[in-house]
């Protein structure tokens, strides 16, 4: 289905702000506007997967939430593999196992030709739960990436026990981690206590039961899905890594259990610049949480005092996807949240001390989001100019009246939003420049971000409720100079999650990136760090603040246009 009535307002706004005529960058190395920014290459590369919500007419709430997807280099061959989560019918009784998650190995041919092969069964990852989200990290520091899967129901921890020739994961949930069998959504690995092993934060949503399903209706009177206000929220969980391959529940001792909401998204970053990773949770219809790390194993929720609990009007919104990054080049982590249609997405600008101001209107991000419901999102420099842009995976949770007689009437178009850079750093929607891949009206949910073809720009993996998995290959970013980095910790955690990387640019503001797989919605992202260098082809210098380290480490003479591996403690004097 192509863009239709629900997109008219956004199209009008985009034209008024520049529209597709200004879609191409106007600086050196610009890509002509006639070249679409993205091409969907999923089917042609073997990434064939169709999601099924399991809906059979009972309107069970988990059906409208959608399932996640993500990237992980599970075999350590230097390219990104794909994991897609599946659901199953919940009516009249749960049918676990009828739909299974799938793992696709990326057999990337040198030169960028993609080919995916389904290796789910041999890898032991055909999880048959009602799939929601995933988190990726090397939790046991053995050199390969492990996987945590969230479900409506029991979550699963899969330890990577494979080698270069044989993909193999072991389900260690029964003994390695306390059980979590509520409705979990997003999850994030974070080394909150700085011991060199990643811990795990799990976001939980609401207390929904199939047997106690409620009946709700759309404004036109048709049967429709209920919202989160019909159910009680449940607390999130924090699991501390015991450094022996197991986790212990630290929810109570850490203070995380002191407040909770209807959680859907999570992002971890150092929001106040004290060198400790903090946690921000996007809640659906109630106050968001900003868990500030005290450095003694405990957290305090400062969201209300910090201006991060509600929007500028003091109201909670339907927080789904969330991302954090330095979009305005002032050296701190700003927050962007995706919301429900009839609200607008929210930009929380950080003052550098962990206090935020809702400046959505000031940066021209409000009106363009009004008609849509946003889920997956992330700050990403798609065109390689050094400035962080935004992608929105959109899809309704209530019947879209203009689509009321479609088989699945919840479609919205996705959005591509470009950061105009200094001096204003305002945003312009350029979705029309995205090409046919962004001209579809589907029910998108999760979005994962990573360089799947190793050409130096960031591609997008999108899950679609009751629809195909989409892989949007970036056509424009690699036309500019770039720098890709893979960080490996030694004293810090092996995945280097939480490392802060600053690209030094004499005479211009430095660029700031961090190592993380979290953010967006129910997704896992590329752990590598990317810098768009615009037209700078020379050697680069980066300064790395490793997790828990008091002194940053400087790496010099890094070649542009290629990937470099940075190992903690190996920089030249």
Phi, psi and omega in degrees: 000135181266173178303135183221212188310317183297346185262357188296317180297316181296322179296320179297315180296318182297319179295319180295333181262005181133322175057201186286343177295332180253018189293323183282143177302147183252019179252182183302142179077018184296149177263130180303145184297337183288343178274120179295141180295329183225150172228130177283114183244015185302303186297316184289342180258006178091006179272072186256113184203130178238125182278145176231117180293341184086004182296129179230024176100000180267348179057050173288134189305319181300337182298327184274347182286330180080166181246159186267187179197168179185172179253144168200137174270080189289334183259003174066026182265006174093001175233162188272128172265171188233136173238129182240132183264144185238159177247190177201169182294137176255358186236144355284343175226154180306141180236062180300143179096346179285336173232136185231147175294159182229139175250125179246120177278135179270110175262069185293125178275135178309133185107351172103006179282123184268142172209123181252142180233131180286114181239026187302308187293315180292336179274347180075030184244024179276059180301130183255014178284179176277095193291137177238293187218184183205154174223145187230134173187166173269085189286338180255008175056038180257005174101001175227163187270132179257172190221132172245130183245127176262149184221164159279093191126202186292129175280165183226137173249121181248120176271133181279112180244017184276180174226187184301330186264331188231112174286129182205122175245146179245128176284107182252017186302323188295331185234345187266342185209143177301146183293145172224107187238021172275192179273097179265152182238263180275162177210158182212136170274136183207132175269081188284336182258003173065029182266005178090005176231134183285140174261181187224127175251129183241125179270130176247153189258263184227168181271082180257141177231132177300320183288342180243037181299140181256158182255125178228164184224156175282168178303333180276358177098356179283149175300135182210176181284144173286164175258176184295337180295346179278356186223157179280137175289160179232156184287152172282173181229145173237125179247123179271135180284125180279357179069016177232019181092004180233165179236155175234149180287116180246017183302313182287311185294334181274345184092356182297332182282001184287338180212149178203165179207193180273085191279137176231327183230155178212143174217139182247131180196164175273096188278337182250006174072022181265005178087003181246137180285133178250174185228129175243128182245127175270118181254148186268096175092002174218177189302134172287161177244140172240098183272105180272131184282121181276349179085001179241019182092003180236162180233156174229132179280111182251013189303317183295310180291332183273358180076024184242006181273324185227177176279185184297337179271004180077021182246145172287153178232176185275075183294121177245273179278153181211147178213155179226138179184169183265080185285335185253011173058037177253008171089014177226175187260112177266155186245136174235133181237141176262139188230185181283155172298150185085348167254193166223153176300158189236132174251117177254111184269127184275138177271005180095347181246009181088019173247142192235153177230127177289106181241034181303313180295317184299329182257018172061036181255357188280299191298324185293341182261352187304320184280353193238160173252118186262142175237265184295137179198156176195143169293121182209135175274094184283327187258005172074020180268000178097352184250138185281122177263184180226143170240138178239120170269111188250150174183137184290160172242353172237156180305127172279112191301327178293343181247018192304332183257011172282158181301326180224088195274053182234015188286143168225153171283151172281167185227144173241125186232122187261135173281120184284351178079189184291154007272343189267335184054033176281166187243145180231128176285127180233035184304325180298331178283349180290343180090186183304331181297334178255014179254022181253148174249098182228177179258080182282150180230267183286151171222127177246149190233131179181164181270090189284337181250009175055040179254006173098001175235168188261125177261170185230129174256127185235127173271143181236124176294130183053040181200182185280152169291137181239136176243108184266105182279130182284126182257354191241330189296323184283357175289343176256170176290151184206165176221126178246137184228134170247121183258138179233120180276155173238294173289324174274180183298147188302323180284351181062023179299129183099352178294139180252126185242124181244119177274120183278126181231092182306130179085354179223160178299141176295156174259137184242128174225164177221158179273119178195150176251353184276194183086180186069226181215118175053036188232166169230132187249168177304128179281349180284160181250138182233139173237124168280126187256005182059244183253016182273112183259358186279176178295149187243155176239132176233150175245124184250126169257101182291152180302127178082353182276142180270337182242125178289160182242134184254131176244125185246164173058041176277127185287136176286158176077020179201171176268143173231146176258127179249119178255134183303130177086010184246008181289151178286151179300000000 
